[in-house]
Every structure is written in structure tokens, then in C-alpha cells.
Amino acid sequence: MVPQPDDDRGCPKCGHTETDVGTISTTGGGLSKMFDIQTNSFKVVSCTNCGYSELYRDTTSAGSDIVDVFLG
């Protein structure tokens, strides 16, 4: 499916509307980096068609809200 100019739903790269949601944790700076303490958590929303991914800081447990932001 090729997105139309006025179509604002779907993957920003290919227009596909199916996604996978995962989680990634990273270290911060300073002591957390030295002791490998993962202090930052992100949700990763990826298009199942082309693999385009966006990271969103994980501040809540509302995963469906993040997919809505990704799809428009």
C-alpha cells in the first residue's frame, strides 16, 4: 500500500498499519554507566512491513497510546 498525500495514518515510511511494540533499556551517564545500571526505558514501535522504528520514553504503561501516536 502506497500512502496517499492526504493519508496521515500508518507507518511514516511505507504506510503499513501493523506494528510490533517492544521495550529497550539503556544506561544513563556517570555512575549508572560505570556500574551498568539501566536507568532509561523506552518503548519501540516498529512497522511489521519495512522495519521502520520509533522510540518513545516509557513513562506510563499505556502501550496502545504509543501505537496511536506512531500511526497518526
N, C-alpha and C positions, 0 to 999 in steps of 0.2 A: 504494500500500500504506500503510495507516494502522497505525502501531506499536501493539501491544497493551501494556497496563501492565506485564506481566512480560517483555516483549521488550526485551532490552538490547543487541541487535545492530543496526547500521545507523546512518544519519545521525541525530544527536540532534534534528534539526528535523522531518524528514519520514519517517524510517525506511528510506529507499532504501539499497541496499547497493553501489552502484557509485560509484567515486571517481576523480578525476584528482589526480595529485601533481605539483606544480611547485616551483620554487625562487624565493626572493626574497632580495635582498641589500640591506642598509641601512647607512648611515653611523652611527658612534657619536657621541660628543661630542668637544669640544675640537679638537685638531689634525686628527683624521680627518674631522671635519665641515668644517673650513675648507678642507682640500685635497681634499674629496670622495672619500675613501678608504673603500670599503665593507668594514667590519670585521665585520659581523654577517650571518650567513647563516641562513635559515630554510627549512624545507620547508612548503609549503602544501598541505593536503589538502582538496579541495573535492568536495562532493556533485554528481554529474552531473545530478541531478534538480532541486534547488532552489537550488544555488549556495552553500549554507552552507559556510563555510571556517574552518579552524583552522590556526594557525601553530605549528610546533614548531622549536625551535632545532636547527640542523643540527650535531650533534656526531659523528655517525657516517655511514656510507654505507648503512645498513640501512633503505632506503625501505619495504620490506614491513612492518617492525616498526611504523612510524608509522601505516600504514593500519590495522593491527590495533588500535592504541590508539584511533583515530578511530571505528572500527566497534564497539568494545566488547569 
